[in-house]
Amino acid sequence: MPENKNIHIVTFDVPFPADYGGAIDVFYRIKALKALGFNITLHVFEYGRGRQAALEELATVIYYKRATSFINLFSRRPYIVQSRINQTLLNNLLHDDAPILFEGLHTCYYLEHPKLAERCTMVRMHNIEHEYYGGLQAAHSFFKKLFFWLEKVKLKKYQAILQKARYILAIKSTDQSFFQQFHSNVFLLPASIPPVNSLQQPTKRYALFHGNLSVKENENAAIWLIHTLDSLLETDFPFIVAGKNPSLKLQHTCREKGVQLCINPTENELTELIQQAHIHTLFSAMNTGIKLKLLACLGSSGHVLMNDQLLTGTDLDEFCQLANDEKSFKMHFIGLKNKVVSAETFQARQKVLNEQFSTLENCKLIKELVGKTNPPPRCL
């Protein structure tokens, strides 16, 4: 493929700052594709995160307003798709014949447009979306449960549009197997992550949970961990919860239990917290996607204590201490407080992360696919 190949990338959200899983995956992929010689036109749906100068250094950026009208809830299409229909986006995609990377099922409305039928189109799937939305039902009130249920039903039907793409890029092996049921050109593209720290450093005596705290799943996980570890926390070994926009309920729980809450840390502040934590505590009731926070924790010098739902579709279990109930979490937490990650274990973790999650190496797959002179048929 010649250098400076053009590519369109359509994103469901503003991918900077890279402060939650989807944004991390998209942002570091954009950086890698830029380094691989692509000229990127980045199409961004913006609905609250604002325009970001950092993206202008990597791509020609075009912003679109997401149509969040209540009326879109009644569409036969999923709301996450219907709210991202924009004629200007289609017009801009038709300015040339460059390949198009659609980030998530959210952005796929124009995938079946006849004027894009001969284009090289790829869809990066971050989850099996109907399973993800099904998992969200349990954590919310009645009306949100209803919304997530309807969205799940619509998404399960709508995913057939993926047959219109030339390639599907799955985030983990179990997702790849699922999409192969109805598409013949499915490739594994592991999560894009920041460069892995190769130097082991001393940790500080605290446990950490981090994530986007405005997401109900993360809020519930934080509260479960706080109550589980409450009797084990000491002044010289505190528990820190860090992340974006915690609810009043979570703030109250942290105050009541004496847990340190770091609200809306900067990227540098969060990186420092992650790198210096002695124990990373993670918990999830859902096994969809891959948790970027797990990879961030494994890139540090601390222990990772978690339940096995976070490992589905990965082979990283040997580097994590698994605990699936309160009793196990407490027992292993006590055991890890005064134990240091060995140099051998640290090096083995870094080796696996570098081999499996080198963003630059993994994104060469995209370069290879768009460079094919005899592309395969679009689907089975």
N, C-alpha and C positions, 0 to 999 in steps of 0.2 A: 504494500500500500504506500502511495506517495506521502511524503511529509505534509503537514498542514491540511489534512483531510477535514472537510466540514462535517459537522454533526449537529442535529437539533436534540435538545434534551427538554422534555416537558415534565415539570415537577409539580407535585400536589400542594406544596407549601414552600415558603422561603427557607432554603437549606442552610442558612447562616443566621445567628451563631449555631454552631454544631453542638447543641445542648440537649438533644433527645435522640433516640435511636434512629428514627427515619431521617432526620436532618444529618446525623453523623454519616450514615451510609451514603446519602446522596452527595454531600459536600466533598468527602474524600474521594469519591469516584470522579467527580468533576475535576478535582486537582490532578488525579492520576491521568485522566484522559487528556488534560492540557499538557502534562509532561510527556505524553506519548505522541504529541504532535497534532492533536485535533484543534481546529478552530471551532469553538462551541458557541452556538446560539442557544441561550438558556431562557426557556419560557416558564415563568414563575407565577403561580396563583398566590396572591398576597391577601391575607385577611386578618391582619393584626400584628404580624412580626416586623413589618416595615421594610423599606428598601435598604439594601445592605451594600455599602461601598466595596466590601471585601470581595463580593461576587464579580464586580466590574473588572477586577484584576485577572479574572479567569475566563470571562466569557462576555459576549454581547448579550446583555440582559434585557428582556422584555417582560414587563409586569402586566398581569391581568387581574381584574377584580373578580372575586368569587361571588357567584349569585346565591346569596344565603337567604333568599326570600322564603318565607314559611310555605308558600305555594309549592315549592319544589319537593316538599315532603310527600306530596300526593302523586308524584310521577311514578310510572311503571318501572323506571330505571332507579337504581340506588341513588340516594340523596348525594353521596360522595361523588357520583358521576354527574348527575343532573346539574349540580351546582357549579360544575367546571366546564359547561358548554359555553364556548365563546367563539363567535364567527371570526373575530380578528385573529385568534390563534390559528384557525384553519388557513386564513389568507396568508399569514406569515409562514406557515409550514409549506405553502405552495410557491413561495418565492424562488425555490431551487429544488433540486432533486436529491438533496443530501439525506443520509440515513436519519431515522428518528428513533430516539430512545424514550419510551413512555415510562415514567416512574410511577408504578402502582396502577392497579385497576382503576383508581380514581380518575386517571387522565386519559382513559382509552376511548372516549366517545367517538373521536374521529378515526379510530383504527379501521372502521368498516366503511369509511367514505370512499366512493369509487375513484376519486382523484388521487388517492394514496395507495391504490391497489397494487401498483408496480413498485412502490418504494420499499427500501430495506427498512422494516420496522421491527423493533425489539421492545418487549415489555419486561421490565424488572419487577418481579413479584416479591414484595416484602413479607407477605403472609399468604396463607390460604384464607382470603378475606372473610368468607362466610363463617368459617370456624372461629376466626378472631372476634367477629361481631357476636357470634353465639356465646362466646366466653364472657363478653362484656355485659350480657344480660344480667348475670347473677349479682353484679356489684351495684346495681342502681335501683332507683325508685320505680314505681309502676309505669309512669309515662315514658321514662327513658328505657325501661325494659321493653315496652311496646315498640319504641323506635328501633332499638337494636334488633328485636326479633324481625320486624318488617325489613330492615336493612339486610339481615342475614338471608332471608328468603329471596330478596331481590338479587343479592350478590351471587347466590348459588346459581341462579338462572343466568345472570348477566355474564358470568365468567366464560360462557361459550364464545364470547367475542374474541377471546384469546386465539381462536382458530384463524382469525384474520391476520395475525402477526406472522412474520417470518420466523422469529425466534422468541422463545420464552427464557428468561434468566431467573432461575430459582435461587433463593438465599441459602437453602440447606437441602441435604440429600433427601429427607423425607418429603419435603415439598416438591422436589424434582420428580420423585416417583409418582406423586399425586397428579401433577400436570401432564405426565406422560400418558395418562389414561385417555386424553383427548387431543394431544398434540404431539407430533413426532420430532419436533426440533426444540427440545428442552435441554438447557445447559445449566450446570451448577456454577453460579457466580457468588462466592462467599461474601460476607459482609465487608464493606469497606471501612477501615478503621485508621486512626492516626498511627504514625510510626511507633513501633514498640520500643520501650526503653530497655536498652541492653545491659544497664548497670544496676546491680542490686544495691539497695541502700537501706540503712537502718530504719525501722518503723517506729512509730510513736504508740504509746499505750492508749489506744481507743479503738472502738468498733464503729463501723460506718455502714449506713444504708444511704444510697443516693439514687435519684431518678427524677423524672418530671412529676412533681407531687400534685399537680393539678389533675393528673390521670387517676381515676378512681382505683384502678388496679394497684397502682403504686401507693396510694394513700392507705388502702386496706392492708397492703403488705407491711408498710411502716408501722401501722398500729398493732398488727399481729406481732411483729418483732418486739415492739416496745413492751407489750404485755407479757410476752414469753420470757424476755430477758430481764424483766424488772427486778427480780430478787437477786440477780447476779451482778448488777452494776455497782461499781464503787467509785469513790471520788478520784482515785488514781487510774481508773480504767472506765472512762465515760462512754456513752453511746451517742453518736452524732448522726442526725438525719439531715441530709442536704439536698436541695433541689428547688425547682421552680414553683412558685405560687401555691404554697400549702394552704389548705382550707383552714377555717377557724377551728373546726373540729380537731384537726391534726395539731394545730398550734396549741390548743387547750390541753390535748393529751400529753404533748411534750412538756409543757409547763408543770402539769400535775405529776408527772413521773420523773421530773428532773433530767430530761433528755435535752441535749443541746440541739437546737434547730438552726441550721444555716440556710437562710432564705435567699433565693436568687443569687447564688454565688457567681462570680465571674468565671470565665473559662479557666483562668490561671488559678483562682482559688479552689475550684473544684478539682482540677488536676493535682494540686498539692495535697488536698484531702485524700484523694484516691491513692496517690503514690505513698503516703506516709501511714495509712491505716494498718493496724496490726491484724485486724480481722474484718473482712468484708462480709456482711450478712445480707443474703438475698433470699427472697421468697416470692413465689408466683403460683397462683391457682390455675394458670393457663399455660399450655405448651405450644402456642403458636409462635411463628417467626423464630428469630434468634435474638437473645437479649444482648444488645451491644454493651450494656453495663457489665455483663459477665466477662466479656473480652477485655474491657478496661481494667477490671479487677485482677484478672489473670496476668495482665501486663505489669502489675505492681509487685511489691516485695512482700505483700501480706497474704494471710490465709484467706480462703474463700469457703464460707459456710453457707450452705444453701439446700433447697429441696430439689428433687430430681426433675420436676416439671421444666426447669430452666435448661435442661441438658438435651431435651428431645431433638434428635437430628444432628447431634454432635458426638465427637469421641473425646470429650474433654473431662470425663468423669474422674480419671486418675489424678487430676490436679485439684479436685474439689473435695471437701468434706461434706458428705450428703447426710441430711437429716430431714425427715418427713413429718415429724410431729414435735410437739413442745418438749417432751421428755428428751428426745434425741438432740434437739437444738441446745438445750441447757447442758446436757452432758458433754457434747463436743465443744461448746463455747468455753466451758471450764478447762477442758483439755488443751485448747489452743491458746489461751491467754498468756501462758508462759513458755510457749514453744515457738521457735524461730523457723521460718522456711529455710531449708538447707540450700546451699549453693547449687547442689546437683539438681534439686527440684526446680529451683528458679531457672537454671539454664535450660532444663528440659521444657519448661513452660514457654520460654522465649523461643526455643527452637520450633516448637509446634506452631506458635502464633506466627512466626516469620514464614514458615513453610505453607501454612494453610491460609493465612490472612494477610499476605503481602498485597496491599491494594494495587500497587503498580504492576506486579506480575499478574494478578488475577484479571486486571482490566485489559491485558493484552488479548484476552478472549474476544472482547468487543472489537478490537482492531482487526483480529483475524476474521470475525464473522462479517464485518462490513466490507472486507477486502475480497471476499469470495467472488470469483468470476462466473461460477456456475451455481447460483444459490439453489437450495433444495426447495421442494414444494412447501407451501405454507403450513399444511396440517395433514393429518391422516386422510 
